[in-house]
Amino acid sequence: MKLRGAVAAGCFAGLLIAGSLSACAAFRSIGLRFVLPVGGMPALLGVEASASMAFGRGAATLFLAADGRALITLSADVRLAESGGRGESFLRLTAALSSLDPLRWLPSVAAGVGIAFGSPVFSRLSLGIAGEFLYPLAFPLPMLTVAGAWEFL
């Protein structure tokens, strides 16, 4: 029960910090991202904040597992195409710190590349999906994630 309280407090603190950044002009969205348990990756739920950049967008995500393990990712999404309000596709470049391996005391470093797609659903709500090869965590099978976000811009 203590673990659930710590996870809930961490998610709330992440949302509070990211929400307070909404005054920043480049701040784009805040949302939740879920790692699908495919290819040996555990199911992870994360809080994601993104910002508009000249090349597309930048995103930071804190993922937590039910047993307390964590994954922090920083992604640069380079815009490939935009389809007039129906969605955007990106080339995703990612760096990560992971404490998913219970045998390691220090976090592991990972880097990867993949593709991402995001589409608006309502006026401010958007949904997205991404697949990325994150070496050594999600390789040779990609890490698949789905996201929902509240857009500020």
C-alpha positions as CSV (number, residue, x, y, z in Angstrom):
1,M,0.0,0.0,0.0
2,K,2.9,2.3,0.7
3,L,4.1,1.8,-2.9
4,R,0.8,2.9,-4.4
5,G,0.9,6.0,-2.3
6,A,4.4,6.8,-3.4
7,V,3.5,6.3,-7.1
8,A,0.4,8.4,-6.7
9,A,2.3,11.2,-5.0
10,G,5.0,11.0,-7.7
11,C,2.5,11.3,-10.5
12,F,0.7,14.1,-8.7
13,A,4.0,16.0,-8.2
14,G,4.9,15.5,-11.9
15,L,1.5,16.8,-13.0
16,L,1.8,19.8,-10.7
17,I,5.3,20.7,-11.9
18,A,4.4,20.2,-15.5
19,G,1.1,22.1,-15.1
20,S,2.9,25.0,-13.5
21,L,5.2,25.2,-16.6
22,S,2.1,25.9,-18.8
23,A,2.8,29.6,-18.5
24,C,5.9,29.1,-20.7
25,A,5.2,30.1,-24.3
26,A,6.8,26.9,-25.8
27,F,5.0,24.5,-23.4
28,R,2.9,22.3,-25.6
29,S,1.1,19.6,-23.6
30,I,0.9,17.4,-20.5
31,G,-0.4,13.9,-20.6
32,L,-0.1,10.2,-19.7
33,R,1.9,7.7,-21.7
34,F,1.6,3.9,-21.3
35,V,4.3,1.3,-22.4
36,L,2.7,-1.8,-23.8
37,P,4.1,-5.0,-22.3
38,V,5.6,-6.3,-25.6
39,G,9.0,-7.8,-26.2
40,G,10.1,-8.1,-22.5
41,M,9.3,-4.6,-21.5
42,P,7.2,-4.3,-18.4
43,A,3.9,-2.4,-18.4
44,L,4.8,1.2,-17.4
45,L,2.6,4.3,-16.8
46,G,4.2,7.7,-17.2
47,V,3.6,11.4,-17.0
48,E,4.8,13.3,-20.1
49,A,5.4,17.0,-20.7
50,S,6.2,18.3,-24.2
51,A,7.3,21.6,-25.6
52,S,7.3,23.1,-29.1
53,M,10.7,23.3,-30.7
54,A,11.9,24.7,-34.1
55,F,12.4,21.1,-35.4
56,G,9.1,19.7,-34.0
57,R,8.7,19.0,-30.3
58,G,10.7,17.9,-27.2
59,A,9.3,15.6,-24.6
60,A,10.2,14.4,-21.2
61,T,8.5,11.4,-19.6
62,L,8.8,9.7,-16.1
63,F,7.5,6.1,-16.3
64,L,6.9,4.1,-13.2
65,A,6.2,0.4,-12.8
66,A,3.9,-1.2,-10.2
67,D,7.0,-2.5,-8.3
68,G,8.7,0.9,-8.1
69,R,11.1,0.6,-11.0
70,A,11.4,3.7,-13.2
71,L,12.3,4.9,-16.7
72,I,13.1,8.5,-17.6
73,T,13.1,9.4,-21.3
74,L,14.0,12.6,-23.1
75,S,12.8,12.6,-26.7
76,A,13.4,15.0,-29.7
77,D,10.6,14.5,-32.2
78,V,11.6,15.8,-35.6
79,R,8.5,16.6,-37.7
80,L,8.3,14.5,-40.8
81,A,4.8,15.4,-42.0
82,E,1.7,17.2,-41.0
83,S,-1.7,16.4,-42.5
84,G,-3.7,19.6,-42.0
85,G,-5.1,19.1,-38.5
86,R,-5.5,15.3,-38.8
87,G,-2.2,14.5,-37.3
88,E,1.6,14.7,-37.3
89,S,4.3,12.1,-37.8
90,F,7.7,12.4,-36.3
91,L,11.2,10.8,-36.2
92,R,11.8,10.2,-32.5
93,L,15.3,10.4,-31.1
94,T,15.4,9.3,-27.4
95,A,17.9,9.2,-24.5
96,A,16.9,7.3,-21.3
97,L,17.9,6.5,-17.8
98,S,16.5,3.2,-16.5
99,S,16.2,1.4,-13.2
100,L,14.3,-1.5,-14.7
101,D,17.0,-4.1,-13.9
102,P,16.7,-5.2,-10.3
103,L,20.3,-6.6,-10.3
104,R,21.9,-3.2,-11.1
105,W,22.4,-0.7,-8.4
106,L,23.0,2.3,-10.7
107,P,20.6,3.3,-13.5
108,S,21.3,2.2,-17.0
109,V,21.7,4.6,-19.9
110,A,19.9,3.8,-23.2
111,A,19.5,5.6,-26.5
112,G,17.2,4.9,-29.4
113,V,15.3,6.0,-32.5
114,G,11.8,5.3,-33.7
115,I,8.6,6.9,-35.2
116,A,5.7,8.6,-33.5
117,F,2.3,9.7,-34.7
118,G,-0.1,12.1,-32.9
119,S,-3.6,13.2,-33.8
120,P,-6.0,15.7,-32.2
121,V,-9.3,14.0,-31.1
122,F,-11.2,17.0,-29.7
123,S,-10.3,20.7,-29.5
124,R,-7.6,20.2,-26.9
125,L,-7.2,16.4,-26.4
126,S,-4.8,14.4,-28.6
127,L,-3.9,10.8,-28.8
128,G,-0.6,9.3,-30.0
129,I,1.3,6.1,-30.6
130,A,5.1,5.5,-30.8
131,G,7.4,2.7,-31.6
132,E,11.1,3.0,-30.9
133,F,14.2,0.8,-30.7
134,L,15.7,1.7,-27.3
135,Y,19.1,0.0,-27.0
136,P,19.7,-2.0,-24.8
137,L,16.2,-2.0,-23.2
138,A,13.9,-2.6,-26.2
139,F,16.1,-4.2,-28.9
140,P,15.5,-6.0,-31.3
141,L,11.8,-5.6,-30.5
142,P,10.6,-2.0,-30.3
143,M,9.1,-0.3,-27.2
144,L,5.5,0.5,-28.1
145,T,3.7,3.3,-26.3
146,V,0.3,4.9,-26.5
147,A,-0.4,8.4,-25.1
148,G,-3.2,10.9,-24.4
149,A,-2.4,14.5,-23.8
150,W,-4.0,17.9,-23.1
151,E,-2.7,20.4,-25.6
152,F,-2.1,24.0,-24.5
153,L,-1.1,25.5,-27.9
